[in-house]
């Protein structure tokens, strides 16, 4: 086991990249990927209606909701509501999106392995 203090660059919240997100979204990095293919972790806060583009992770992704409620969707399936304390696991390579509902913000812990493969804009949340 290795315990590492976060570098200064990860100690502040910063806006998410606009080319990969719709609406106001902020990231607080917890762990940078040490090398290509390794694990990264962040707390992501989505303001109402904000979401990320369709994307996938070669090593999969784990989300754990720590505030509010929102939506996730796997390509080809219906959107599913997620709420406080829900945990979501995306399989390796599975195309999906996640974000807040239209009325309330949502924050989740996101842990993923490998470089994110970003795709086109996702649909608005169904609520």
Secondary structure, DSSP 4 states (H G I P E B T S, - for coil): ----PPPGGGSS-EEPPTTTEES-EEEEEEE--SSTT-EEEEEEEE-TT-EEPSEEETT-EEEEEEEEEEEEEETTS--EEEETT-EEEEPTT--EEEEE-SSS-EEEEEEEES-EEE-SPPPPP--
